[in-house]
Amino acid sequence: MSSEQPVCAPKQVGGQAVIEGVMMRSPRCLTVAVRRKNNEIVVREQPWKPMVPPALLKVPFVRGALVLFESMQNGYAALQFSASQYEQDLPEDERTSEAEGSGGAASRLGMVLSIGLLVALPKLLAWGAGHLVGPGLSIADPRFHLLAGFFKFSIVVGMMLLMRMNSEMYRVFQYHGAEHKAIAVHEAGLPLSVESSRQFTTRHARCGTTFLMVVVLVSVAVFALVLPLLLPNSSGILTILASIAISIPLMFPIAGVAYELQRLGARFADNPIAQIFLAPGFLVQRITTAEPTDDQVEIALVALRQALTNEASAPALSPVSEPSVRTFPSFAAFATEQGL
C-alpha cells in the first residue's frame, strides 16, 4: 500500500479481531472488514460518535469504565456482523436464526459472565481453599486477596488456553495478531503494507488483554484495602457473599484506575519499569494473539486504511443508524480502488 496515509494520531486508532476479520475505529469512524470463503472482502463502514458526552471522556478515572462499556458495545456489533457474513458460507441447515438486534442482549450476558468469573468465583474459590488447609481466611487477611487474585488470573489464562485449542478461535487470535501488526505499522508511520507489518510483533501495549490483566492486579489491591474497612471483624460464607455484592460496583472505579495505568504504561512502554508493569499482559497476549498469515494481515490493513480514509474526510458527525456495506472481489481490487 502507498506511503501516503490519511492523517490521524496513531494512539487514536484501536481495533478488535472478529470472525474472519478485523474491526478498526478511529475517532469518528468505525470499519469492519471480513473475508468470505470465496476470497471476497466485505467492508462495513459508518461514522462513529461516542455514546457519552465528550467532556466525561476527558475525566481521568471516570472515562475508563465508560470506554470499556463502549468498546464492548462496538465489539459485539462488529462480531455480530462478522458472524452474519461467516454464516452465509455455511450450509442452510447450519445457519442460526438469531436476530440482527441481539447484540444488546449478548453485551448484557457478557457483562454478567465477566462479573461471575472475575468477581464471584475467585472469592468463593479462595474461601474454599482457605478452609481446606485450615480454619479459613478472613476478608482482612491479605492472603485471602492474594489467593483470590491467583484464582482470577488462573481463570482468565485457563479460558484463553481452552479457546486457543479451538481451530476457529485460533484463527480469531491470528486476526488479533494481524490487528496489532497493522496498528504498529500506522504508529511507526510506515506504508500500510504486508511487507511493513512483518517487522512487528503480535503484542501491543494498548491491547484489551493487557487491560484485563491490569484490572486483575488493581482489583487485588483495591479489594484488599477496601473490603476489610467495610466488613471488619467478620467471616464466614455470608461475609464472602457480602464482599461479592460490594465488589461489583467497585469494578467501575477499578476499571477507571486500570485504564489510566495502562495508558501511562503504554505511553512509556520502552521504560524498564513500565515493561515490568505490562509484563503480565504481554504474557497473556502470547495466548490471545498468534502469528497471522499474509491474507489475514491484508484484512486488517483494509479495515485500518478505510477507517483512516473516512476519518480524513469526515465532517462533524452525528450518530448514523445505517452503516454502508461494500464488497470487493479481492484485496487487489480494494488496492486498485484506493489507487495503491
C-alpha positions in Angstrom: 0.0 0.0 0.0 1.0 3.6 -0.6 3.0 5.5 2.0 0.5 8.4 1.6 -1.6 7.7 4.6 -4.6 9.8 5.9 -3.7 12.0 8.9 -4.8 10.6 12.2 -3.0 10.4 15.5 -1.8 6.8 15.9 -3.0 6.4 19.5 -6.5 7.4 18.5 -6.8 4.2 16.5 -7.9 0.9 18.1 -9.2 -2.4 16.9 -10.5 -5.8 17.6 -10.4 -9.2 15.9 -13.7 -10.7 14.8 -14.7 -13.9 12.9 -12.5 -14.0 9.8 -11.9 -10.2 10.0 -10.9 -7.1 11.9 -12.7 -4.1 13.3 -10.9 -0.7 13.3 -12.1 2.5 15.0 -10.7 6.0 14.5 -12.1 9.0 16.5 -15.0 9.5 14.1 -15.3 6.3 12.0 -15.7 2.6 12.5 -14.9 -0.1 9.9 -15.2 -3.9 9.9 -13.5 -5.9 7.2 -14.1 -9.7 6.8 -13.0 -12.2 4.2 -15.5 -14.6 2.7 -14.6 -18.2 1.7 -14.7 -17.1 -2.0 -12.0 -14.6 -1.2 -14.4 -11.6 -1.3 -13.7 -8.8 1.2 -16.8 -7.3 2.8 -16.4 -3.9 4.4 -18.9 -2.4 6.7 -18.2 1.3 7.5 -20.0 4.0 9.4 -19.4 7.3 11.1 -19.0 6.9 14.8 -19.7 9.2 17.7 -19.2 8.5 21.4 -22.3 7.5 23.3 -21.3 9.5 26.3 -20.6 13.3 26.5 -17.0 14.1 25.3 -16.4 16.0 28.4 -16.7 12.8 30.5 -14.1 11.1 28.3 -11.6 13.7 29.4 -12.1 13.0 33.1 -9.4 10.7 34.5 -10.6 7.6 36.5 -14.1 8.1 35.1 -13.5 7.6 31.4 -12.1 4.1 31.9 -15.4 2.4 32.7 -17.2 4.4 30.0 -14.6 3.4 27.4 -14.8 -0.2 28.5 -18.6 -0.3 28.1 -18.5 1.5 24.8 -15.8 -0.9 23.5 -17.9 -3.9 24.5 -20.9 -2.4 22.5 -18.8 -1.8 19.4 -17.1 -5.2 19.7 -20.4 -7.1 19.9 -21.8 -5.2 17.0 -18.7 -6.0 14.9 -18.7 -9.6 16.0 -22.4 -9.9 15.0 -21.7 -8.5 11.5 -18.7 -10.9 11.0 -20.8 -13.8 12.2 -23.6 -13.0 9.7 -21.0 -12.9 6.9 -19.5 -16.2 8.1 -22.9 -17.9 8.2 -23.6 -17.1 4.6 -20.9 -19.6 3.6 -22.4 -22.3 5.8 -25.0 -24.9 4.6 -28.5 -23.7 5.1 -29.2 -26.2 7.9 -26.2 -25.0 9.9 -27.2 -21.3 10.0 -28.7 -19.8 13.1 -31.9 -17.7 13.2 -30.6 -15.1 15.7 -31.9 -11.6 15.0 -29.6 -8.8 14.0 -30.6 -6.8 17.1 -29.4 -9.3 19.6 -26.1 -7.5 20.3 -27.5 -5.7 23.3 -28.6 -9.0 25.0 -25.2 -10.5 24.2 -23.5 -7.5 25.7 -25.5 -7.8 28.9 -24.9 -11.5 29.1 -21.2 -10.9 28.6 -21.2 -8.4 31.5 -22.9 -10.9 33.8 -20.5 -13.7 32.9 -17.5 -11.4 33.4 -18.7 -10.4 36.9 -19.3 -14.0 37.8 -15.9 -15.2 36.6 -13.8 -12.2 37.7 -15.5 -11.3 40.9 -17.6 -14.0 42.5 -15.8 -17.3 41.5 -12.3 -16.2 42.6 -13.6 -15.2 46.1 -15.5 -18.4 46.5 -12.5 -20.4 45.5 -10.2 -18.5 47.9 -12.7 -19.0 50.7 -13.0 -22.7 50.0 -9.2 -23.2 49.6 -8.7 -21.5 53.0 -11.0 -24.0 54.7 -9.2 -26.9 53.0 -5.8 -26.1 54.7 -7.0 -24.6 57.9 -9.7 -22.6 59.7 -10.2 -20.3 56.7 -9.0 -16.9 55.7 -10.9 -13.7 56.7 -11.5 -10.8 54.5 -9.0 -8.8 56.5 -6.2 -11.3 55.7 -4.1 -10.2 52.8 -3.5 -13.8 51.9 -7.2 -14.1 51.0 -7.0 -11.4 48.4 -3.7 -12.7 47.0 -5.3 -16.2 46.7 -8.4 -14.7 45.0 -6.1 -12.8 42.7 -4.3 -16.0 41.8 -7.5 -17.8 41.0 -8.7 -14.8 39.0 -5.5 -14.8 36.9 -5.7 -18.6 36.5 -9.4 -18.5 35.4 -8.5 -15.9 32.7 -5.4 -17.8 31.5 -7.3 -21.1 31.5 -10.2 -19.7 29.5 -7.8 -18.3 26.9 -5.8 -21.5 26.6 -9.0 -23.5 26.1 -10.2 -21.0 23.4 -6.8 -21.3 21.7 -7.3 -25.0 21.3 -10.3 -24.5 19.2 -9.3 -24.1 15.5 -11.8 -21.3 14.7 -10.8 -19.3 17.8 -7.2 -19.8 16.9 -7.9 -18.0 13.6 -9.5 -15.2 15.6 -6.3 -15.0 17.6 -4.4 -14.8 14.3 -6.6 -11.9 13.3 -5.9 -10.3 16.7 -2.2 -10.5 15.8 -2.9 -9.0 12.4 -4.8 -6.1 14.0 -1.8 -5.4 16.3 0.7 -5.5 13.4 -1.4 -3.2 11.3 -1.7 -0.6 14.1 2.0 -0.9 14.8 2.7 -0.1 11.1 0.5 3.0 11.4 2.1 4.1 14.7 5.6 3.8 13.1 4.5 6.0 10.1 5.3 3.3 7.6 3.4 2.4 4.4 0.3 0.3 5.2 1.6 -2.9 3.6 2.0 -6.6 4.4 5.8 -6.1 4.0 5.9 -3.4 6.6 3.9 -5.5 9.1 6.4 -8.4 9.1 8.9 -6.5 11.2 6.4 -6.1 14.1 5.4 -8.4 16.9 1.8 -9.5 17.5 1.8 -7.9 21.0 0.8 -4.4 21.8 0.8 -2.3 25.0 -2.7 -0.9 24.4 -4.3 -4.3 23.9 -7.5 -5.2 25.7 -5.8 -8.3 27.0 -3.3 -6.2 28.8 -6.1 -4.0 30.2 -7.8 -7.1 31.6 -4.5 -8.1 33.4 -4.2 -4.6 34.8 -7.8 -4.8 36.1 -6.9 -8.1 37.8 -3.8 -6.5 39.5 -5.7 -3.3 40.5 -8.7 -5.3 41.8 -6.5 -7.3 44.2 -5.1 -4.1 45.7 -8.4 -2.3 45.9 -10.3 -5.3 47.4 -7.5 -5.8 50.0 -7.7 -2.2 51.1 -11.5 -1.5 50.9 -13.3 -4.7 51.9 -11.7 -5.0 55.4 -12.9 -1.5 56.1 -16.4 -2.2 55.0 -16.6 -5.7 56.6 -14.5 -5.5 59.8 -14.1 -8.5 62.1 -16.4 -10.7 60.0 -16.0 -14.1 58.5 -18.0 -17.0 57.0 -19.8 -17.6 53.8 -22.2 -14.7 54.4 -19.3 -12.3 54.6 -17.9 -13.7 51.3 -21.3 -13.2 49.6 -21.5 -9.6 51.0 -18.0 -9.0 49.7 -19.0 -10.1 46.3 -22.0 -7.7 46.3 -19.8 -4.9 47.4 -17.1 -5.8 44.8 -19.4 -5.5 41.8 -19.9 -1.7 42.0 -16.2 -1.4 42.8 -15.3 -2.8 39.4 -16.3 0.5 37.8 -13.7 2.6 39.6 -11.2 -0.3 39.3 -11.7 -0.1 35.5 -11.1 3.6 35.7 -7.8 3.2 37.6 -6.7 0.3 35.3 -7.4 2.4 32.2 -5.2 5.3 33.4 -2.4 2.9 34.5 -2.4 1.2 31.1 -2.4 4.5 29.3 0.6 5.5 31.3 2.3 2.2 30.8 1.7 2.4 27.0 3.0 5.9 26.9 6.3 4.9 28.4 6.3 1.3 27.0 10.1 1.4 26.5 10.8 2.3 30.1 12.0 -0.8 32.1 9.6 -0.1 35.0 6.7 0.1 32.6 7.8 -3.1 30.9 7.7 -4.9 34.2 4.2 -3.5 34.9 3.0 -4.5 31.4 4.6 -7.9 31.5 1.6 -9.9 32.7 -0.5 -8.5 29.8 2.2 -9.3 27.3 2.5 -12.8 28.7 -1.2 -13.5 28.2 -1.1 -11.9 24.8 1.2 -14.8 23.8 -2.0 -16.8 24.1 -4.6 -14.4 22.7 -2.5 -13.5 19.6 -0.9 -15.7 17.0 1.3 -15.0 14.0 -1.1 -14.1 11.1 -0.9 -15.2 7.5 -0.4 -12.5 4.9 -4.0 -12.7 3.8 -5.1 -12.1 7.4 -2.9 -9.0 7.6 -4.4 -7.8 4.4 -7.9 -7.7 6.0 -6.5 -5.8 9.0 -4.9 -3.3 6.6 -8.2 -2.9 4.7 -10.1 -2.1 7.9 -7.4 0.3 9.0 -7.0 2.0 5.7 -10.7 2.5 5.2 -11.2 3.9 8.7 -8.3 6.3 8.2 -9.6 7.4 4.8 -13.0 8.1 6.2 -11.6 9.9 9.2 -9.7 12.2 6.9 -12.8 13.3 5.1 -15.4 13.0 7.8 -17.2 16.2 8.8 -18.6 16.9 12.2 -20.8 13.8 12.7 -24.0 12.9 14.4 -24.9 9.2 15.1 -25.8 7.3 12.0 -28.2 4.3 12.3 -27.5 2.6 9.0 -23.9 1.7 8.1 -22.9 1.1 4.5 -21.6 -2.2 3.3 -19.3 -2.7 0.2 -17.9 -5.9 -1.3 -14.5 -6.2 -3.1 -13.8 -9.3 -5.1 -10.2 -9.4 -3.8 -7.6 -7.5 -1.9 -6.1 -6.4 -5.3 -9.5 -4.9 -6.2 -9.5 -2.9 -3.0 -6.0 -1.7 -3.6 -6.9 -0.7 -7.2 -9.9 1.4 -5.9 -7.6 3.1 -3.4 -5.1 3.9 -6.0 -2.4 1.9 -4.3 
